[in-house]
């Protein structure tokens, strides 16, 4: 659209909770503090000390990366740029076939533990106009080395049983585990590429918006619940990315039929406790400054969404749990359902999903003594 503007990282809801009075609050402060176990503020099913203990432990590897340069006044990972641990090898491995190299990169990505891997061209539009320091909300320039041509997008599957317990601190372990996994995987794959003699910049939530790159890389299709729906795992994924100049062939975007299903399904919007998700067709409306300008899509009210997270002192993914695409696609009956959902029989698929998405009591996840 003509009024498109690149998004500033400072305006995402997490960053705004640091500097913006419209989002910053004592509850937001308690939310961040809850990731230190001595500050876990609630008790009860799904919010006991052991639930918070598992959630916080699941973030450990990601937190180690974030804190490893704290003595230098630098925060890495999650929302901060990850420093390169491996220099670019002076001897360059020649690439005769970008398609063969793309296959190799996907093979290595799976070896390191990524569940999905897609590759797309570098698109400047989806870089943040400015980076932000997660400690104080201050802004910084956002640049990448010259010559970047590709973005490798990695998908990391969240635990299905834990997702079924949203909203709870216990369910937050599904999020934390994948951030810890992706921190390791994205750094290892970037190190591999740098050892081949090419630039590779590992990235989690920093540097640019990952969802547009995931869509361009053909990993899935955008949904009403603001998530990428994939044929392999539905919406249960976290994404990371690598910016590189390694010669690679690119995957095309895929038109699956998810948008047509979402047009007749409002399960996520109906289930949202604070009504942060939209009804109706995609629009360019901006509920607040946490939305990107000039993109026609389904857009949530990030202020309402994060406000509920702060109230819980944990993340919420009810919209993921209730999504009809949230299924185990290793089972034939769910693969058959997916064929219906992505076809002209989508209304039948929606009807067949009427009893799915019920919350599992968090206590049922734990083994019985």
PEJO-V223149 format. One line per field, one symbol per residue. phi: phi as a letter, one per 40 degrees, with the letter a starting at -180 (. if undefined). burial: + if it has 24 or more other ideal C-beta (glycine too) atoms within 12 Angstrom, else -. A space follows every 10 residues. Layout:
phi: ???
burial: ???
This chain:
phi: .ccdbdccdc ccccccccbc dcbcaccccc dccccbdcbd cbbhcgbccc ccccdccccd ccccccbcbd ccgbbbgfbb cccccbcccc ccccbcbdcc ccccccccdc cchccbabbb ccbddcccca cbcccbgcbb cbbbdcgcbb bcbbbbcccc ccdccccacd cdccccdccc ccdccccccc cdcccchbca bcabccgacc cdcccccgci bcbdcgbccb ccbgccabbb abcabccbcb cccbcchcdc cccbbbdccc cccbfcccbg ccbccbdacc bccgbcacbc ccccccdcdc ccgacbbdcc cccdccaccc ccccccdccc ccbccccccc ccccbcgccc cdccccccc
burial: -----+++++ ++++++++++ --++---+-- ++-++----+ ++---++--+ ++++++++++ +++-++---- ----++++++ ++--+--+-- ----+----- ++-+++-++- -+++++++++ +++--+++++ ++-+--+--+ -+-+---+++ ++++++++++ ++++++++++ ++++++++++ ++++++++++ ++++++-+++ ++++++++++ ++++++++++ ++++++++++ ++++++++++ ++++++++++ +--+-+++++ ++-++++++- ++-+-+++-- -----+++++ +++-+-++++ ++++++++++ ++++++++++ +++++++-+- ---+--++-+ ++---+--++ --+--++-++ -+--+----
